[in-house]
Amino acid sequence: MWAQIVGKTRMAFEPRQNHWWNVTLYVTPVGLTTATIPYRDSTFVVDFDFVLHRLVVRMNDGREHVIPLYARSVADFYREYMASLQMFGIELKIDRTPCEFDDTTPCDADHHHASYDRAEVEKFQRILVKCDRLFKKFRSRFIGKSSPVHFFWGSFDLAVTRFSGRPAPPNPALDSMMREAYSHEVSSCGFWPGDRRFPNAAFYAYALPTPDGFSSQPVRPGGWDSNLGEFILKYNDARGMESPETAILDFCQTSYEAAANLAHWDRSSLERK
């Protein structure tokens, strides 16, 4: 919930980009960052530090404010965060209702989410750093349009997406947000800590529009999850393999190849030789 508040800060001030790339966070050596955000004639950045357990707001003139991260309610965090921005003259208005979450309590009224487990946060930070490095290596093999490796604070996943270059056919079942996200043909993979539907940390891969026969393709390692509608490699399964990094890269590569072959992507011009 704290990440949503910070992510919506970037969403409020960053110029609109394709596929909502203007709202994501990015992995740093110690956590997550908004990267530089424009505000009137100045700029600022908001950094989560999951090693020293603090949130830092920095202005381009050198001023900064530190908010300690500890077990506190979402509402309490929201109040201090908004006050810190106001201290720098930043006036922020956001939709206080959580995105992509089954509890829609507004963040300024959320007193029941109040946990912060330092040990688990530190584990998550280490996983993000390693996954970011692997996904950047996977991204480097593709010379067509691809997303940065970025963190979506709504679904809470680290993702990298490749594009065929072709627009996706209209899909009236998608809402306006999803239509923008999937306006073009994609093959995507990422890391996700799970949720109530699937309570396992996992690597995932999918293609949209989903080509016929995609679910039966020999993606390795891992397998198709019919409930989620995507390929899944559980994090703990990957950890137990002889070379976890090789296994994760193979999972990303074979899922991409399945999508690209079935959908007839122009692989010869999109891939690095």
C-alpha positions as CSV (number, residue, x, y, z in Angstrom):
1,M,0.0,0.0,0.0
2,W,2.9,2.4,0.7
3,A,4.3,1.6,-2.8
4,Q,1.0,2.5,-4.3
5,I,1.0,5.9,-2.6
6,V,4.6,6.6,-3.9
7,G,3.8,5.1,-7.4
8,K,0.8,7.4,-7.7
9,T,3.0,10.3,-7.0
10,R,4.9,9.6,-10.2
11,M,1.7,8.9,-12.0
12,A,0.4,12.4,-11.0
13,F,3.4,14.4,-12.4
14,E,5.1,12.3,-15.0
15,P,4.1,13.0,-18.7
16,R,2.0,10.2,-20.1
17,Q,3.9,7.4,-21.9
18,N,2.8,4.4,-23.8
19,H,1.6,1.3,-21.9
20,W,1.7,3.2,-18.6
21,W,5.5,3.3,-18.5
22,N,5.2,6.6,-16.8
23,V,3.9,5.1,-13.5
24,T,6.3,2.3,-12.7
25,L,9.1,2.1,-10.1
26,Y,12.7,0.8,-10.8
27,V,15.0,-1.4,-8.9
28,T,18.1,0.2,-7.2
29,P,20.9,-1.6,-5.3
30,V,18.9,-1.1,-2.0
31,G,15.2,-1.0,-3.0
32,L,12.9,0.8,-5.4
33,T,12.9,4.3,-6.9
34,T,10.5,6.6,-8.8
35,A,13.5,7.9,-10.8
36,T,13.4,11.7,-11.4
37,I,9.9,13.3,-11.3
38,P,9.3,16.7,-12.8
39,Y,7.4,19.3,-10.6
40,R,6.9,22.8,-12.0
41,D,10.4,24.2,-12.4
42,S,12.1,21.6,-10.2
43,T,12.5,17.8,-9.9
44,F,12.5,15.3,-7.1
45,V,12.9,11.6,-6.5
46,V,11.4,9.2,-3.9
47,D,13.5,6.2,-2.9
48,F,12.5,3.1,-0.9
49,D,15.6,1.9,1.0
50,F,14.9,-1.6,2.1
51,V,18.4,-2.0,3.6
52,L,18.3,0.9,6.0
53,H,14.5,0.7,6.1
54,R,13.7,4.3,5.2
55,L,11.9,6.3,2.5
56,V,13.9,9.3,1.2
57,V,12.4,12.3,-0.7
58,R,15.1,14.3,-2.4
59,M,14.8,17.6,-4.2
60,N,17.1,18.8,-7.0
61,D,18.5,21.6,-4.8
62,G,19.9,19.0,-2.3
63,R,17.1,19.1,0.3
64,E,15.9,15.8,1.5
65,H,13.5,14.3,4.1
66,V,13.7,10.8,5.6
67,I,10.7,8.7,6.7
68,P,11.5,5.6,8.7
69,L,9.9,2.4,7.6
70,Y,8.4,0.4,10.5
71,A,5.2,-1.3,11.5
72,R,2.6,1.5,11.1
73,S,-0.7,1.9,9.4
74,V,-1.2,2.9,5.8
75,A,-3.1,6.0,7.0
76,D,-0.2,7.0,9.3
77,F,2.3,6.6,6.5
78,Y,0.1,8.5,4.1
79,R,-0.2,11.5,6.5
80,E,3.6,11.7,7.0
81,Y,4.4,11.2,3.4
82,M,2.0,14.0,2.2
83,A,3.3,16.3,4.9
84,S,6.9,15.7,3.7
85,L,5.9,16.6,0.1
86,Q,4.1,19.8,1.3
87,M,7.3,20.7,3.2
88,F,9.0,21.0,-0.2
89,G,6.0,22.9,-1.7
90,I,4.8,19.9,-3.6
91,E,1.0,19.7,-3.9
92,L,-0.1,16.2,-4.6
93,K,-3.6,14.8,-5.2
94,I,-4.0,11.1,-5.8
95,D,-6.8,8.6,-6.0
96,R,-6.7,7.2,-2.5
97,T,-8.4,3.9,-3.4
98,P,-5.9,1.1,-4.0
99,C,-5.4,-0.2,-7.5
100,E,-5.6,-3.9,-8.5
101,F,-6.3,-5.0,-4.9
102,D,-9.3,-6.7,-3.3
103,D,-9.4,-4.3,-0.3
104,T,-10.6,-0.9,-1.5
105,T,-10.2,1.0,1.8
106,P,-8.8,4.5,0.9
107,C,-5.2,4.8,2.0
108,D,-6.0,7.7,4.3
109,A,-8.6,5.6,6.2
110,D,-6.6,2.3,6.2
111,H,-5.7,1.5,9.8
112,H,-5.9,-2.3,9.5
113,H,-2.9,-2.8,7.2
114,A,-0.1,-2.0,9.6
115,S,2.6,-4.6,9.3
116,Y,6.3,-4.3,8.3
117,D,8.5,-7.4,8.5
118,R,12.1,-6.2,8.1
119,A,13.5,-9.7,7.5
120,E,10.9,-10.4,4.7
121,V,11.4,-7.0,3.2
122,E,15.2,-7.6,3.0
123,K,14.6,-10.9,1.3
124,F,12.3,-9.3,-1.2
125,Q,15.0,-6.6,-1.9
126,R,17.6,-9.2,-2.6
127,I,15.3,-11.1,-4.9
128,L,14.4,-7.9,-6.8
129,V,18.1,-7.0,-7.3
130,K,18.9,-10.5,-8.7
131,C,15.8,-10.6,-10.9
132,D,16.5,-7.1,-12.3
133,R,19.9,-8.2,-13.4
134,L,18.6,-11.4,-15.1
135,F,15.7,-9.7,-16.8
136,K,18.1,-7.0,-18.2
137,K,20.3,-9.8,-19.6
138,F,17.2,-11.3,-21.2
139,R,16.1,-7.9,-22.6
140,S,19.5,-7.4,-24.2
141,R,18.9,-10.2,-26.6
142,F,16.0,-8.3,-28.3
143,I,16.5,-5.3,-30.6
144,G,12.8,-4.7,-31.3
145,K,10.7,-2.5,-29.0
146,S,10.8,-3.7,-25.4
147,S,9.9,-2.2,-22.0
148,P,12.4,-1.3,-19.4
149,V,12.7,-3.7,-16.5
150,H,10.2,-2.1,-14.2
151,F,8.1,-2.6,-11.1
152,F,4.3,-2.3,-11.3
153,W,3.1,-1.2,-7.8
154,G,-0.5,-2.2,-8.5
155,S,0.1,-5.9,-9.3
156,F,3.4,-5.7,-7.3
157,D,5.5,-7.5,-10.0
158,L,8.8,-6.9,-11.7
159,A,8.4,-7.3,-15.5
160,V,10.0,-6.9,-18.9
161,T,7.9,-7.0,-22.1
162,R,8.7,-7.5,-25.7
163,F,6.6,-6.2,-28.6
164,S,6.1,-7.7,-32.1
165,G,5.6,-4.2,-33.6
166,R,2.0,-5.0,-34.6
167,P,-1.1,-3.4,-33.0
168,A,-3.3,-5.8,-31.1
169,P,-6.8,-6.4,-32.4
170,P,-9.5,-4.4,-30.4
171,N,-10.7,-6.3,-27.3
172,P,-13.9,-4.9,-25.8
173,A,-13.5,-7.0,-22.7
174,L,-10.6,-4.9,-21.6
175,D,-11.1,-1.7,-19.6
176,S,-9.4,1.6,-20.7
177,M,-6.3,1.0,-18.5
178,M,-5.8,-2.5,-19.9
179,R,-6.4,-1.4,-23.5
180,E,-3.6,1.1,-23.2
181,A,-1.3,-1.5,-21.5
182,Y,-2.0,-4.1,-24.3
183,S,-2.5,-1.9,-27.3
184,H,0.1,-3.9,-29.2
185,E,1.1,-7.6,-29.4
186,V,3.3,-8.6,-26.4
187,S,5.3,-11.4,-24.8
188,S,6.0,-10.6,-21.2
189,C,7.7,-12.3,-18.3
190,G,8.5,-11.3,-14.7
191,F,8.7,-12.1,-11.0
192,W,5.7,-11.9,-8.7
193,P,5.4,-12.6,-4.9
194,G,1.9,-14.0,-5.3
195,D,-1.4,-13.0,-3.8
196,R,-4.5,-14.6,-2.3
197,R,-5.3,-16.4,-5.5
198,F,-1.8,-17.9,-5.9
199,P,0.1,-17.8,-2.6
200,N,3.5,-18.6,-4.0
201,A,6.3,-16.4,-5.2
202,A,6.8,-17.2,-8.9
203,F,8.2,-16.3,-12.3
204,Y,5.5,-15.9,-14.9
205,A,5.2,-15.6,-18.6
206,Y,2.3,-14.8,-20.9
207,A,1.4,-13.5,-24.4
208,L,-1.4,-11.1,-25.4
209,P,-3.3,-11.6,-27.6
210,T,-2.8,-15.3,-26.6
211,P,-2.0,-17.3,-29.7
212,D,-3.9,-20.6,-30.3
213,G,-2.0,-23.5,-28.8
214,F,0.1,-21.3,-26.5
215,S,-0.7,-23.2,-23.3
216,S,0.5,-26.6,-24.8
217,Q,3.9,-25.3,-25.8
218,P,7.1,-26.8,-24.3
219,V,8.0,-23.9,-22.0
220,R,10.7,-25.1,-19.7
221,P,11.1,-25.3,-16.8
222,G,7.7,-24.7,-15.1
223,G,4.3,-25.2,-16.6
224,W,0.9,-23.8,-17.6
225,D,-1.4,-22.6,-14.9
226,S,-5.0,-22.7,-16.2
227,N,-6.4,-20.5,-13.4
228,L,-3.9,-17.7,-14.0
229,G,-3.8,-18.2,-17.8
230,E,0.0,-18.0,-17.9
231,F,3.1,-20.1,-17.5
232,I,4.5,-20.3,-14.0
233,L,7.8,-21.3,-12.5
234,K,7.6,-21.3,-8.7
235,Y,10.4,-19.4,-7.1
236,N,11.3,-22.2,-4.7
237,D,11.4,-24.7,-7.6
238,A,13.9,-22.4,-9.4
239,R,16.0,-22.1,-6.3
240,G,16.4,-25.8,-6.1
241,M,17.7,-26.3,-9.6
242,E,21.3,-26.8,-10.4
243,S,21.6,-23.3,-12.0
244,P,18.7,-21.1,-11.0
245,E,19.8,-18.3,-13.2
246,T,20.0,-20.6,-16.3
247,A,16.6,-22.0,-15.4
248,I,15.0,-18.6,-15.2
249,L,16.5,-17.4,-18.4
250,D,15.4,-20.6,-20.2
251,F,11.9,-20.0,-18.9
252,C,11.8,-16.5,-20.2
253,Q,13.3,-17.5,-23.6
254,T,11.2,-20.5,-24.3
255,S,8.0,-18.7,-23.4
256,Y,9.0,-15.9,-25.7
257,E,9.8,-18.4,-28.5
258,A,6.4,-20.1,-28.0
259,A,4.6,-16.8,-28.4
260,A,6.7,-15.5,-31.3
261,N,6.5,-18.7,-33.3
262,L,2.8,-19.2,-32.9
263,A,2.0,-15.5,-33.7
264,H,4.5,-15.4,-36.6
265,W,6.7,-12.6,-35.2
266,D,9.5,-11.4,-37.5
267,R,12.1,-12.9,-35.3
268,S,15.0,-12.4,-37.8
269,S,14.6,-8.6,-37.5
270,L,13.7,-8.5,-33.9
271,E,16.4,-10.6,-32.2
272,R,20.1,-9.9,-31.7
273,K,22.2,-12.2,-33.8
